Amino acid sequence: MPDSIERSMFYGAKPPIFEKAKILRSKLTGAEKLLWDKLRNKQLAGLRFKSQHPMDIFIADFYCHQLMLVIELDGGVHNTLEQQEYDKGRTAELEAFGIKVIRFTNRQVINDLDNVLDKIRRIAQIRLTELNKEMES
């Protein structure tokens, strides 16, 4: 894969993915809205997150390019075996780009937002350390 695609924050996403992402941004779920209200405008540790972000053939619920970190929120549909298998494959493909994927359920976000945010902060700090070490190597 060409370096330019690897370094692009969109990982080679094509125009139809951008169109779908635009639609999804206008239809955030309740849990996505709650989390987005806390992530947007660099509110969390000064990190810039994007909502419904196109990546390759996927759309990440939230993405921080600085950390190469995807946050996915899973609703009831993610309880099916078929969807869980799809999610595993999707995570593996994103990890092949060097992206860290973390998942929360909608219920976690709605019922325990403070702990979700704390976990994201901790993972962000760990991720920043990991990426800095990679750059030094």
A tleap script that builds the chain and sets N, CA, C and O, in Angstrom:
source leaprc.protein.ff14SB
mol = sequence {
  NMET PRO ASP SER ILE GLU ARG SER MET PHE
  TYR GLY ALA LYS PRO PRO ILE PHE GLU LYS
  ALA LYS ILE LEU ARG SER LYS LEU THR GLY
  ALA GLU LYS LEU LEU TRP ASP LYS LEU ARG
  ASN LYS GLN LEU ALA GLY LEU ARG PHE LYS
  SER GLN HIE PRO MET ASP ILE PHE ILE ALA
  ASP PHE TYR CYS HIE GLN LEU MET LEU VAL
  ILE GLU LEU ASP GLY GLY VAL HIE ASN THR
  LEU GLU GLN GLN GLU TYR ASP LYS GLY ARG
  THR ALA GLU LEU GLU ALA PHE GLY ILE LYS
  VAL ILE ARG PHE THR ASN ARG GLN VAL ILE
  ASN ASP LEU ASP ASN VAL LEU ASP LYS ILE
  ARG ARG ILE ALA GLN ILE ARG LEU THR GLU
  LEU ASN LYS GLU MET GLU CSER
}
set mol.1.N position { 0.836 -1.179 0.000 }
set mol.1.CA position { 0.000 0.000 0.000 }
set mol.1.C position { 0.881 1.243 0.000 }
set mol.1.O position { 1.848 1.302 0.760 }
set mol.2.N position { 0.577 2.225 -0.821 }
set mol.2.CA position { 1.408 3.426 -0.894 }
set mol.2.C position { 1.409 4.199 0.418 }
set mol.2.O position { 0.396 4.275 1.114 }
set mol.3.N position { 2.583 4.781 0.746 }
set mol.3.CA position { 2.701 5.557 1.975 }
set mol.3.C position { 1.684 6.681 2.039 }
set mol.3.O position { 1.151 6.972 3.110 }
set mol.4.N position { 1.405 7.321 0.904 }
set mol.4.CA position { 0.475 8.448 0.912 }
set mol.4.C position { -0.905 8.028 1.402 }
set mol.4.O position { -1.579 8.798 2.086 }
set mol.5.N position { -1.329 6.817 1.060 }
set mol.5.CA position { -2.625 6.331 1.535 }
set mol.5.C position { -2.537 5.986 3.010 }
set mol.5.O position { -3.456 6.289 3.771 }
set mol.6.N position { -1.445 5.354 3.428 }
set mol.6.CA position { -1.300 5.009 4.836 }
set mol.6.C position { -1.347 6.247 5.713 }
set mol.6.O position { -1.935 6.218 6.793 }
set mol.7.N position { -0.735 7.333 5.262 }
set mol.7.CA position { -0.665 8.537 6.074 }
set mol.7.C position { -1.922 9.390 5.992 }
set mol.7.O position { -2.157 10.234 6.857 }
set mol.8.N position { -2.723 9.181 4.971 }
set mol.8.CA position { -3.949 9.956 4.818 }
set mol.8.C position { -4.909 9.597 5.943 }
set mol.8.O position { -5.042 8.432 6.316 }
set mol.9.N position { -5.566 10.600 6.471 }
set mol.9.CA position { -6.495 10.310 7.558 }
set mol.9.C position { -7.754 9.594 7.076 }
set mol.9.O position { -8.601 9.216 7.886 }
set mol.10.N position { -7.881 9.406 5.771 }
set mol.10.CA position { -9.049 8.717 5.227 }
set mol.10.C position { -8.717 7.322 4.699 }
set mol.10.O position { -9.626 6.579 4.328 }
set mol.11.N position { -7.455 6.955 4.658 }
set mol.11.CA position { -7.014 5.612 4.301 }
set mol.11.C position { -7.626 5.131 2.984 }
set mol.11.O position { -8.045 3.980 2.863 }
set mol.12.N position { -7.670 6.031 2.003 }
set mol.12.CA position { -8.130 5.661 0.670 }
set mol.12.C position { -9.641 5.552 0.503 }
set mol.12.O position { -10.104 4.952 -0.467 }
set mol.13.N position { -10.415 6.114 1.420 }
set mol.13.CA position { -11.879 6.063 1.301 }
set mol.13.C position { -12.323 6.714 -0.006 }
set mol.13.O position { -11.760 7.719 -0.440 }
set mol.14.N position { -13.329 6.129 -0.613 }
set mol.14.CA position { -13.861 6.603 -1.896 }
set mol.14.C position { -15.078 7.516 -1.669 }
set mol.14.O position { -15.674 7.496 -0.592 }
set mol.15.N position { -15.447 8.316 -2.685 }
set mol.15.CA position { -16.554 9.273 -2.542 }
set mol.15.C position { -17.861 8.709 -1.964 }
set mol.15.O position { -18.492 9.389 -1.156 }
set mol.16.N position { -18.298 7.494 -2.343 }
set mol.16.CA position { -19.552 6.998 -1.747 }
set mol.16.C position { -19.480 6.857 -0.217 }
set mol.16.O position { -20.482 7.038 0.474 }
set mol.17.N position { -18.299 6.536 0.299 }
set mol.17.CA position { -18.134 6.423 1.755 }
set mol.17.C position { -18.275 7.802 2.395 }
set mol.17.O position { -18.875 7.929 3.462 }
set mol.18.N position { -17.735 8.826 1.761 }
set mol.18.CA position { -17.869 10.194 2.275 }
set mol.18.C position { -19.334 10.626 2.294 }
set mol.18.O position { -19.782 11.275 3.240 }
set mol.19.N position { -20.078 10.265 1.247 }
set mol.19.CA position { -21.504 10.615 1.189 }
set mol.19.C position { -22.277 9.929 2.308 }
set mol.19.O position { -23.111 10.546 2.971 }
set mol.20.N position { -21.991 8.648 2.510 }
set mol.20.CA position { -22.678 7.910 3.571 }
set mol.20.C position { -22.324 8.491 4.941 }
set mol.20.O position { -23.190 8.600 5.809 }
set mol.21.N position { -21.068 8.862 5.138 }
set mol.21.CA position { -20.639 9.448 6.413 }
set mol.21.C position { -21.376 10.755 6.680 }
set mol.21.O position { -21.775 11.027 7.812 }
set mol.22.N position { -21.553 11.551 5.651 }
set mol.22.CA position { -22.271 12.824 5.794 }
set mol.22.C position { -23.704 12.573 6.272 }
set mol.22.O position { -24.209 13.275 7.148 }
set mol.23.N position { -24.341 11.576 5.691 }
set mol.23.CA position { -25.706 11.223 6.103 }
set mol.23.C position { -25.712 10.748 7.552 }
set mol.23.O position { -26.564 11.162 8.338 }
set mol.24.N position { -24.765 9.879 7.907 }
set mol.24.CA position { -24.706 9.354 9.271 }
set mol.24.C position { -24.458 10.455 10.299 }
set mol.24.O position { -24.980 10.388 11.411 }
set mol.25.N position { -23.666 11.472 9.940 }
set mol.25.CA position { -23.420 12.585 10.869 }
set mol.25.C position { -24.709 13.328 11.201 }
set mol.25.O position { -24.841 13.899 12.284 }
set mol.26.N position { -25.648 13.320 10.279 }
set mol.26.CA position { -26.920 14.006 10.532 }
set mol.26.C position { -27.912 13.124 11.285 }
set mol.26.O position { -28.996 13.579 11.649 }
set mol.27.N position { -27.541 11.859 11.519 }
set mol.27.CA position { -28.446 10.905 12.166 }
set mol.27.C position { -27.761 10.173 13.319 }
set mol.27.O position { -27.929 8.963 13.465 }
set mol.28.N position { -27.002 10.883 14.128 }
set mol.28.CA position { -26.318 10.231 15.246 }
set mol.28.C position { -27.330 9.602 16.198 }
set mol.28.O position { -28.417 10.141 16.407 }
set mol.29.N position { -26.966 8.468 16.766 }
set mol.29.CA position { -27.808 7.847 17.787 }
set mol.29.C position { -27.714 8.667 19.069 }
set mol.29.O position { -26.863 9.549 19.184 }
set mol.30.N position { -28.576 8.379 20.022 }
set mol.30.CA position { -28.535 9.089 21.299 }
set mol.30.C position { -27.186 8.950 21.987 }
set mol.30.O position { -26.643 9.926 22.505 }
set mol.31.N position { -26.647 7.737 21.991 }
set mol.31.CA position { -25.342 7.505 22.626 }
set mol.31.C position { -24.240 8.241 21.871 }
set mol.31.O position { -23.345 8.819 22.487 }
set mol.32.N position { -24.300 8.221 20.538 }
set mol.32.CA position { -23.293 8.936 19.746 }
set mol.32.C position { -23.346 10.433 20.026 }
set mol.32.O position { -22.305 11.081 20.132 }
set mol.33.N position { -24.547 10.984 20.146 }
set mol.33.CA position { -24.691 12.413 20.457 }
set mol.33.C position { -24.081 12.738 21.814 }
set mol.33.O position { -23.366 13.730 21.960 }
set mol.34.N position { -24.366 11.898 22.804 }
set mol.34.CA position { -23.806 12.124 24.144 }
set mol.34.C position { -22.285 12.147 24.115 }
set mol.34.O position { -21.662 13.057 24.662 }
set mol.35.N position { -21.693 11.152 23.479 }
set mol.35.CA position { -20.238 11.078 23.443 }
set mol.35.C position { -19.659 12.199 22.581 }
set mol.35.O position { -18.649 12.800 22.947 }
set mol.36.N position { -20.282 12.483 21.452 }
set mol.36.CA position { -19.793 13.535 20.568 }
set mol.36.C position { -19.788 14.889 21.282 }
set mol.36.O position { -18.885 15.698 21.070 }
set mol.37.N position { -20.781 15.133 22.118 }
set mol.37.CA position { -20.823 16.387 22.882 }
set mol.37.C position { -19.602 16.540 23.783 }
set mol.37.O position { -19.212 17.661 24.112 }
set mol.38.N position { -18.996 15.428 24.183 }
set mol.38.CA position { -17.808 15.463 25.056 }
set mol.38.C position { -16.496 15.408 24.281 }
set mol.38.O position { -15.456 15.816 24.797 }
set mol.39.N position { -16.534 14.908 23.050 }
set mol.39.CA position { -15.308 14.772 22.251 }
set mol.39.C position { -15.067 15.966 21.331 }
set mol.39.O position { -13.920 16.311 21.048 }
set mol.40.N position { -16.127 16.586 20.872 }
set mol.40.CA position { -15.996 17.641 19.854 }
set mol.40.C position { -15.251 18.852 20.387 }
set mol.40.O position { -15.178 19.073 21.596 }
set mol.41.N position { -14.704 19.627 19.477 }
set mol.41.CA position { -13.993 20.874 19.806 }
set mol.41.C position { -12.831 20.674 20.780 }
set mol.41.O position { -12.557 21.536 21.614 }
set mol.42.N position { -12.156 19.536 20.668 }
set mol.42.CA position { -10.957 19.243 21.473 }
set mol.42.C position { -11.214 19.304 22.980 }
set mol.42.O position { -10.327 19.685 23.744 }
set mol.43.N position { -12.416 18.934 23.409 }
set mol.43.CA position { -12.756 18.984 24.829 }
set mol.43.C position { -12.072 17.895 25.652 }
set mol.43.O position { -11.854 18.066 26.851 }
set mol.44.N position { -11.739 16.793 25.019 }
set mol.44.CA position { -11.136 15.683 25.754 }
set mol.44.C position { -9.629 15.722 25.547 }
set mol.44.O position { -9.127 15.348 24.487 }
set mol.45.N position { -8.923 16.173 26.559 }
set mol.45.CA position { -7.453 16.197 26.561 }
set mol.45.C position { -6.867 16.966 25.375 }
set mol.45.O position { -5.732 16.713 24.969 }
set mol.46.N position { -7.635 17.900 24.822 }
set mol.46.CA position { -7.140 18.694 23.701 }
set mol.46.C position { -7.016 17.928 22.394 }
set mol.46.O position { -6.375 18.399 21.455 }
set mol.47.N position { -7.623 16.756 22.330 }
set mol.47.CA position { -7.521 15.906 21.140 }
set mol.47.C position { -8.649 16.202 20.160 }
set mol.47.O position { -9.789 16.435 20.562 }
set mol.48.N position { -8.322 16.189 18.882 }
set mol.48.CA position { -9.315 16.458 17.849 }
set mol.48.C position { -9.901 15.138 17.360 }
set mol.48.O position { -9.207 14.316 16.761 }
set mol.49.N position { -11.171 14.956 17.622 }
set mol.49.CA position { -11.906 13.794 17.133 }
set mol.49.C position { -12.825 14.218 16.005 }
set mol.49.O position { -13.317 15.346 15.979 }
set mol.50.N position { -13.052 13.307 15.075 }
set mol.50.CA position { -14.002 13.499 13.989 }
set mol.50.C position { -15.125 12.484 14.174 }
set mol.50.O position { -14.886 11.346 14.580 }
set mol.51.N position { -16.338 12.902 13.875 }
set mol.51.CA position { -17.503 12.033 13.986 }
set mol.51.C position { -17.835 11.425 12.628 }
set mol.51.O position { -17.746 12.100 11.603 }
set mol.52.N position { -18.221 10.142 12.623 }
set mol.52.CA position { -18.604 9.433 11.399 }
set mol.52.C position { -17.554 9.673 10.313 }
set mol.52.O position { -17.827 10.256 9.264 }
set mol.53.N position { -16.357 9.203 10.607 }
set mol.53.CA position { -15.183 9.501 9.789 }
set mol.53.C position { -14.903 8.395 8.767 }
set mol.53.O position { -14.734 7.237 9.148 }
set mol.54.N position { -14.853 8.742 7.459 }
set mol.54.CA position { -14.547 7.753 6.418 }
set mol.54.C position { -13.120 7.219 6.540 }
set mol.54.O position { -12.168 7.978 6.717 }
set mol.55.N position { -12.996 5.893 6.442 }
set mol.55.CA position { -11.692 5.231 6.519 }
set mol.55.C position { -11.748 3.988 5.641 }
set mol.55.O position { -12.470 3.040 5.948 }
set mol.56.N position { -10.994 3.991 4.561 }
set mol.56.CA position { -10.979 2.847 3.653 }
set mol.56.C position { -12.418 2.572 3.201 }
set mol.56.O position { -13.044 3.447 2.602 }
set mol.57.N position { -12.948 1.395 3.469 }
set mol.57.CA position { -14.329 1.083 3.090 }
set mol.57.C position { -15.278 1.203 4.277 }
set mol.57.O position { -16.439 0.802 4.186 }
set mol.58.N position { -14.796 1.749 5.386 }
set mol.58.CA position { -15.563 1.828 6.623 }
set mol.58.C position { -15.852 3.272 7.012 }
set mol.58.O position { -15.294 4.216 6.452 }
set mol.59.N position { -16.741 3.409 7.986 }
set mol.59.CA position { -16.984 4.701 8.615 }
set mol.59.C position { -16.845 4.477 10.113 }
set mol.59.O position { -17.604 3.717 10.714 }
set mol.60.N position { -15.864 5.151 10.705 }
set mol.60.CA position { -15.641 5.042 12.147 }
set mol.60.C position { -16.604 5.972 12.865 }
set mol.60.O position { -16.845 7.090 12.410 }
set mol.61.N position { -17.155 5.520 13.982 }
set mol.61.CA position { -18.031 6.402 14.755 }
set mol.61.C position { -17.272 7.661 15.152 }
set mol.61.O position { -17.765 8.774 14.973 }
set mol.62.N position { -16.061 7.475 15.697 }
set mol.62.CA position { -15.210 8.605 16.082 }
set mol.62.C position { -13.762 8.255 15.772 }
set mol.62.O position { -13.342 7.109 15.933 }
set mol.63.N position { -13.000 9.257 15.322 }
set mol.63.CA position { -11.600 9.018 14.968 }
set mol.63.C position { -10.739 10.198 15.383 }
set mol.63.O position { -11.080 11.356 15.141 }
set mol.64.N position { -9.610 9.878 16.019 }
set mol.64.CA position { -8.580 10.865 16.344 }
set mol.64.C position { -7.344 10.498 15.529 }
set mol.64.O position { -6.689 9.489 15.792 }
set mol.65.N position { -7.033 11.334 14.530 }
set mol.65.CA position { -5.910 11.035 13.637 }
set mol.65.C position { -4.572 11.118 14.371 }
set mol.65.O position { -3.670 10.322 14.113 }
set mol.66.N position { -4.446 12.073 15.276 }
set mol.66.CA position { -3.196 12.232 16.030 }
set mol.66.C position { -2.816 10.938 16.742 }
set mol.66.O position { -1.639 10.584 16.815 }
set mol.67.N position { -3.812 10.238 17.263 }
set mol.67.CA position { -3.563 9.000 18.001 }
set mol.67.C position { -3.812 7.745 17.168 }
set mol.67.O position { -3.572 6.628 17.626 }
set mol.68.N position { -4.294 7.940 15.942 }
set mol.68.CA position { -4.713 6.790 15.131 }
set mol.68.C position { -5.611 5.886 15.976 }
set mol.68.O position { -5.371 4.688 16.123 }
set mol.69.N position { -6.656 6.510 16.525 }
set mol.69.CA position { -7.563 5.858 17.466 }
set mol.69.C position { -8.999 5.963 16.974 }
set mol.69.O position { -9.492 7.056 16.699 }
set mol.70.N position { -9.659 4.825 16.865 }
set mol.70.CA position { -11.076 4.752 16.511 }
set mol.70.C position { -11.859 4.363 17.754 }
set mol.70.O position { -11.461 3.472 18.504 }
set mol.71.N position { -12.979 5.046 17.958 }
set mol.71.CA position { -13.918 4.688 19.019 }
set mol.71.C position { -15.207 4.258 18.343 }
set mol.71.O position { -15.789 5.008 17.559 }
set mol.72.N position { -15.645 3.058 18.648 }
set mol.72.CA position { -16.885 2.521 18.094 }
set mol.72.C position { -17.902 2.332 19.208 }
set mol.72.O position { -17.567 1.868 20.298 }
set mol.73.N position { -19.139 2.692 18.925 }
set mol.73.CA position { -20.239 2.462 19.855 }
set mol.73.C position { -21.127 1.371 19.285 }
set mol.73.O position { -21.540 1.428 18.127 }
set mol.74.N position { -21.410 0.389 20.105 }
set mol.74.CA position { -22.168 -0.770 19.662 }
set mol.74.C position { -23.565 -0.766 20.264 }
set mol.74.O position { -23.727 -0.773 21.484 }
set mol.75.N position { -24.573 -0.754 19.395 }
set mol.75.CA position { -25.964 -0.873 19.816 }
set mol.75.C position { -26.389 -2.325 19.790 }
set mol.75.O position { -25.559 -3.226 19.670 }
set mol.76.N position { -27.681 -2.545 19.903 }
set mol.76.CA position { -28.229 -3.896 19.971 }
set mol.76.C position { -27.884 -4.770 18.785 }
set mol.76.O position { -27.726 -5.981 18.938 }
set mol.77.N position { -27.763 -4.182 17.602 }
set mol.77.CA position { -27.446 -4.964 16.403 }
set mol.77.C position { -26.099 -5.674 16.543 }
set mol.77.O position { -25.864 -6.694 15.896 }
set mol.78.N position { -25.232 -5.146 17.370 }
set mol.78.CA position { -23.901 -5.733 17.540 }
set mol.78.C position { -23.920 -6.984 18.420 }
set mol.78.O position { -22.884 -7.614 18.634 }
set mol.79.N position { -25.100 -7.338 18.927 }
set mol.79.CA position { -25.217 -8.550 19.743 }
set mol.79.C position { -25.358 -9.809 18.900 }
set mol.79.O position { -25.224 -10.915 19.425 }
set mol.80.N position { -25.623 -9.667 17.616 }
set mol.80.CA position { -25.777 -10.849 16.775 }
set mol.80.C position { -24.402 -11.423 16.432 }
set mol.80.O position { -23.420 -10.690 16.313 }
set mol.81.N position { -24.353 -12.721 16.279 }
set mol.81.CA position { -23.093 -13.393 15.946 }
set mol.81.C position { -22.545 -12.878 14.615 }
set mol.81.O position { -21.341 -12.658 14.480 }
set mol.82.N position { -23.418 -12.691 13.648 }
set mol.82.CA position { -22.991 -12.203 12.335 }
set mol.82.C position { -22.332 -10.822 12.453 }
set mol.82.O position { -21.279 -10.581 11.863 }
set mol.83.N position { -22.952 -9.929 13.209 }
set mol.83.CA position { -22.399 -8.583 13.363 }
set mol.83.C position { -21.093 -8.618 14.156 }
set mol.83.O position { -20.168 -7.865 13.853 }
set mol.84.N position { -21.009 -9.480 15.160 }
set mol.84.CA position { -19.774 -9.594 15.939 }
set mol.84.C position { -18.623 -10.073 15.061 }
set mol.84.O position { -17.498 -9.593 15.197 }
set mol.85.N position { -18.897 -11.010 14.168 }
set mol.85.CA position { -17.864 -11.483 13.239 }
set mol.85.C position { -17.442 -10.360 12.290 }
set mol.85.O position { -16.254 -10.186 12.018 }
set mol.86.N position { -18.409 -9.608 11.794 }
set mol.86.CA position { -18.098 -8.471 10.921 }
set mol.86.C position { -17.237 -7.455 11.667 }
set mol.86.O position { -16.248 -6.955 11.131 }
set mol.87.N position { -17.624 -7.155 12.913 }
set mol.87.CA position { -16.874 -6.184 13.719 }
set mol.87.C position { -15.433 -6.641 13.941 }
set mol.87.O position { -14.507 -5.830 13.894 }
set mol.88.N position { -15.244 -7.939 14.182 }
set mol.88.CA position { -13.880 -8.468 14.362 }
set mol.88.C position { -13.043 -8.267 13.106 }
set mol.88.O position { -11.892 -7.838 13.180 }
set mol.89.N position { -13.629 -8.579 11.954 }
set mol.89.CA position { -12.916 -8.405 10.692 }
set mol.89.C position { -12.600 -6.946 10.414 }
set mol.89.O position { -11.512 -6.612 9.945 }
set mol.90.N position { -13.547 -6.096 10.704 }
set mol.90.CA position { -13.368 -4.654 10.501 }
set mol.90.C position { -12.249 -4.134 11.398 }
set mol.90.O position { -11.391 -3.370 10.957 }
set mol.91.N position { -12.269 -4.554 12.655 }
set mol.91.CA position { -11.219 -4.147 13.592 }
set mol.91.C position { -9.859 -4.620 13.093 }
set mol.91.O position { -8.888 -3.865 13.132 }
set mol.92.N position { -9.783 -5.859 12.626 }
set mol.92.CA position { -8.508 -6.392 12.118 }
set mol.92.C position { -8.012 -5.575 10.928 }
set mol.92.O position { -6.816 -5.303 10.824 }
set mol.93.N position { -8.910 -5.185 10.038 }
set mol.93.CA position { -8.495 -4.385 8.877 }
set mol.93.C position { -7.992 -3.011 9.305 }
set mol.93.O position { -6.999 -2.521 8.767 }
set mol.94.N position { -8.661 -2.391 10.259 }
set mol.94.CA position { -8.208 -1.081 10.740 }
set mol.94.C position { -6.877 -1.207 11.479 }
set mol.94.O position { -6.003 -0.351 11.343 }
set mol.95.N position { -6.725 -2.273 12.259 }
set mol.95.CA position { -5.464 -2.489 12.972 }
set mol.95.C position { -4.310 -2.704 11.995 }
set mol.95.O position { -3.164 -2.387 12.315 }
set mol.96.N position { -4.599 -3.240 10.808 }
set mol.96.CA position { -3.556 -3.419 9.792 }
set mol.96.C position { -2.997 -2.073 9.332 }
set mol.96.O position { -1.868 -2.007 8.845 }
set mol.97.N position { -3.774 -1.006 9.483 }
set mol.97.CA position { -3.304 0.351 9.190 }
set mol.97.C position { -2.552 0.954 10.380 }
set mol.97.O position { -2.038 2.070 10.292 }
set mol.98.N position { -2.488 0.207 11.502 }
set mol.98.CA position { -1.850 0.741 12.702 }
set mol.98.C position { -2.812 1.501 13.596 }
set mol.98.O position { -2.389 2.223 14.499 }
set mol.99.N position { -4.094 1.343 13.348 }
set mol.99.CA position { -5.121 2.059 14.101 }
set mol.99.C position { -5.560 1.222 15.294 }
set mol.99.O position { -5.792 0.020 15.168 }
set mol.100.N position { -5.669 1.859 16.438 }
set mol.100.CA position { -6.193 1.223 17.648 }
set mol.100.C position { -7.706 1.419 17.658 }
set mol.100.O position { -8.189 2.533 17.457 }
set mol.101.N position { -8.450 0.346 17.889 }
set mol.101.CA position { -9.909 0.405 17.929 }
set mol.101.C position { -10.378 0.054 19.334 }
set mol.101.O position { -10.003 -0.980 19.885 }
set mol.102.N position { -11.202 0.927 19.906 }
set mol.102.CA position { -11.819 0.612 21.195 }
set mol.102.C position { -13.330 0.670 21.023 }
set mol.102.O position { -13.853 1.450 20.227 }
set mol.103.N position { -14.015 -0.168 21.781 }
set mol.103.CA position { -15.465 -0.290 21.643 }
set mol.103.C position { -16.140 -0.088 22.993 }
set mol.103.O position { -15.640 -0.506 24.038 }
set mol.104.N position { -17.278 0.559 22.931 }
set mol.104.CA position { -18.160 0.705 24.083 }
set mol.104.C position { -19.569 0.374 23.610 }
set mol.104.O position { -19.892 0.537 22.433 }
set mol.105.N position { -20.398 -0.087 24.523 }
set mol.105.CA position { -21.801 -0.275 24.175 }
set mol.105.C position { -22.523 1.058 24.341 }
set mol.105.O position { -22.086 1.932 25.091 }
set mol.106.N position { -23.628 1.193 23.632 }
set mol.106.CA position { -24.456 2.386 23.812 }
set mol.106.C position { -24.855 2.525 25.277 }
set mol.106.O position { -24.880 3.627 25.825 }
set mol.107.N position { -25.165 1.399 25.896 }
set mol.107.CA position { -25.586 1.410 27.301 }
set mol.107.C position { -24.481 1.975 28.200 }
set mol.107.O position { -24.770 2.744 29.117 }
set mol.108.N position { -23.226 1.606 27.950 }
set mol.108.CA position { -22.120 2.154 28.746 }
set mol.108.C position { -22.069 3.672 28.625 }
set mol.108.O position { -21.899 4.372 29.623 }
set mol.109.N position { -22.213 4.175 27.414 }
set mol.109.CA position { -22.151 5.624 27.193 }
set mol.109.C position { -23.316 6.319 27.888 }
set mol.109.O position { -23.131 7.346 28.540 }
set mol.110.N position { -24.499 5.767 27.750 }
set mol.110.CA position { -25.691 6.402 28.321 }
set mol.110.C position { -25.684 6.334 29.842 }
set mol.110.O position { -26.027 7.313 30.504 }
set mol.111.N position { -25.296 5.186 30.408 }
set mol.111.CA position { -25.392 4.988 31.858 }
set mol.111.C position { -24.135 5.330 32.636 }
set mol.111.O position { -24.201 5.525 33.850 }
set mol.112.N position { -22.985 5.407 31.964 }
set mol.112.CA position { -21.724 5.579 32.693 }
set mol.112.C position { -20.730 6.409 31.880 }
set mol.112.O position { -19.577 6.013 31.710 }
set mol.113.N position { -21.176 7.548 31.386 }
set mol.113.CA position { -20.375 8.374 30.488 }
set mol.113.C position { -19.051 8.799 31.112 }
set mol.113.O position { -18.027 8.816 30.429 }
set mol.114.N position { -19.055 9.140 32.393 }
set mol.114.CA position { -17.808 9.581 33.034 }
set mol.114.C position { -16.735 8.497 32.983 }
set mol.114.O position { -15.573 8.790 32.703 }
set mol.115.N position { -17.114 7.254 33.252 }
set mol.115.CA position { -16.134 6.164 33.189 }
set mol.115.C position { -15.679 5.896 31.755 }
set mol.115.O position { -14.516 5.565 31.528 }
set mol.116.N position { -16.578 6.033 30.796 }
set mol.116.CA position { -16.201 5.888 29.384 }
set mol.116.C position { -15.157 6.944 29.029 }
set mol.116.O position { -14.140 6.633 28.410 }
set mol.117.N position { -15.410 8.189 29.421 }
set mol.117.CA position { -14.466 9.275 29.130 }
set mol.117.C position { -13.126 9.052 29.823 }
set mol.117.O position { -12.073 9.317 29.243 }
set mol.118.N position { -13.163 8.565 31.066 }
set mol.118.CA position { -11.912 8.262 31.779 }
set mol.118.C position { -11.116 7.187 31.046 }
set mol.118.O position { -9.897 7.289 30.915 }
set mol.119.N position { -11.810 6.159 30.571 }
set mol.119.CA position { -11.120 5.086 29.845 }
set mol.119.C position { -10.517 5.622 28.548 }
set mol.119.O position { -9.394 5.262 28.193 }
set mol.120.N position { -11.249 6.473 27.844 }
set mol.120.CA position { -10.719 7.062 26.606 }
set mol.120.C position { -9.479 7.894 26.919 }
set mol.120.O position { -8.491 7.830 26.187 }
set mol.121.N position { -9.520 8.677 28.002 }
set mol.121.CA position { -8.348 9.482 28.397 }
set mol.121.C position { -7.138 8.590 28.676 }
set mol.121.O position { -6.031 8.876 28.222 }
set mol.122.N position { -7.358 7.508 29.427 }
set mol.122.CA position { -6.252 6.591 29.755 }
set mol.122.C position { -5.684 5.950 28.488 }
set mol.122.O position { -4.467 5.881 28.313 }
set mol.123.N position { -6.556 5.489 27.621 }
set mol.123.CA position { -6.098 4.860 26.381 }
set mol.123.C position { -5.386 5.878 25.502 }
set mol.123.O position { -4.387 5.552 24.861 }
set mol.124.N position { -5.888 7.101 25.468 }
set mol.124.CA position { -5.242 8.157 24.670 }
set mol.124.C position { -3.825 8.408 25.163 }
set mol.124.O position { -2.907 8.566 24.358 }
set mol.125.N position { -3.639 8.445 26.472 }
set mol.125.CA position { -2.304 8.677 27.027 }
set mol.125.C position { -1.360 7.521 26.677 }
set mol.125.O position { -0.211 7.742 26.294 }
set mol.126.N position { -1.850 6.306 26.813 }
set mol.126.CA position { -1.048 5.129 26.457 }
set mol.126.C position { -0.711 5.162 24.969 }
set mol.126.O position { 0.423 4.894 24.570 }
set mol.127.N position { -1.697 5.489 24.167 }
set mol.127.CA position { -1.511 5.522 22.711 }
set mol.127.C position { -0.486 6.576 22.311 }
set mol.127.O position { 0.350 6.331 21.441 }
set mol.128.N position { -0.545 7.739 22.937 }
set mol.128.CA position { 0.413 8.803 22.651 }
set mol.128.C position { 1.830 8.340 22.961 }
set mol.128.O position { 2.756 8.601 22.193 }
set mol.129.N position { 1.995 7.656 24.084 }
set mol.129.CA position { 3.302 7.116 24.463 }
set mol.129.C position { 3.776 6.094 23.434 }
set mol.129.O position { 4.933 6.121 23.014 }
set mol.130.N position { 2.876 5.187 23.026 }
set mol.130.CA position { 3.234 4.169 22.027 }
set mol.130.C position { 3.675 4.804 20.713 }
set mol.130.O position { 4.692 4.416 20.138 }
set mol.131.N position { 2.915 5.769 20.248 }
set mol.131.CA position { 3.234 6.399 18.962 }
set mol.131.C position { 4.527 7.198 19.034 }
set mol.131.O position { 5.290 7.231 18.068 }
set mol.132.N position { 4.781 7.845 20.171 }
set mol.132.CA position { 6.037 8.585 20.337 }
set mol.132.C position { 7.232 7.636 20.313 }
set mol.132.O position { 8.271 7.959 19.738 }
set mol.133.N position { 7.087 6.467 20.937 }
set mol.133.CA position { 8.168 5.474 20.922 }
set mol.133.C position { 8.427 4.977 19.504 }
set mol.133.O position { 9.575 4.788 19.103 }
set mol.134.N position { 7.342 4.765 18.744 }
set mol.134.CA position { 7.495 4.324 17.352 }
set mol.134.C position { 8.240 5.364 16.528 }
set mol.134.O position { 9.069 5.015 15.688 }
set mol.135.N position { 7.951 6.632 16.761 }
set mol.135.CA position { 8.605 7.702 16.002 }
set mol.135.C position { 10.085 7.807 16.351 }
set mol.135.O position { 10.904 8.175 15.508 }
set mol.136.N position { 10.425 7.481 17.605 }
set mol.136.CA position { 11.821 7.548 18.041 }
set mol.136.C position { 12.642 6.399 17.468 }
set mol.136.O position { 13.858 6.515 17.317 }
set mol.137.N position { 11.981 5.296 17.151 }
set mol.137.CA position { 12.693 4.109 16.643 }
set mol.137.C position { 13.208 4.313 15.247 }
set mol.137.O position { 13.827 3.413 14.680 }
savepdb mol mol.pdb
quit
